[in-house]
Amino acid sequence: MGTFVSPLLQQQLVAYDIKIPEKVLTSADRLSLKDLLDSPSFQCFFVSALGNGIQNFHKFSEVSDERDEFLMFRLDQLFKSIPYDTRRACFDEVGRLYRERREEREERRY
């Protein structure tokens, strides 16, 4: 008999089958988190992505292992070391940019 998983829990878990090519991962070795956090073009998106990833980590429990859990712990520590006002400003800026882009797309449709 199979394991019962409640419908609510099924909705919360993420069906995950995304593979990043090894060539891309090898190229990424030459970049650092510092590069992303120090870049005006990427820092607000990266801080936002960190926060979103940490917030939703539990949804990936089916595909997470100890290495992922340790990485999440380390990223959470890094994220929390960024002052709250800075994190809030990053989230606000990403939201503003997404709204702006959505409005631009809607204007092009008409």
C-alpha positions, 0 to 999 in steps of 0.5 A: 500500500502506498504512502498517503500524502494529503492534497494540501501537502501535495500542493505545497511540495514542488514537482522538481525536475530541473537540471542545470547543464554541467557546463553552466555549473563549471562556468559558475565556479568563476563567480561568487556570491560576493560578485552578485551582492556587489553588482548594482545590476544584480544585488537587489534581485539576488537578495530577493532571490535569497529571501524567496529561496529561504522562504520556500526551501521546505517545498523542496524537501522531496529533492533536498539532501544534507548538502542542500540543508547545510547550504540553506543554513549558510545562505540563511545566515548570510541573508540575516546578516544583511540589514533589514532595511537593505533587504526591504529596499531590495524587495521593494526595488524588485517589486517596482521593476517587475511592476514597471516591466509588466506595465510596459508589456501591457502598453505595447499590447494596445 
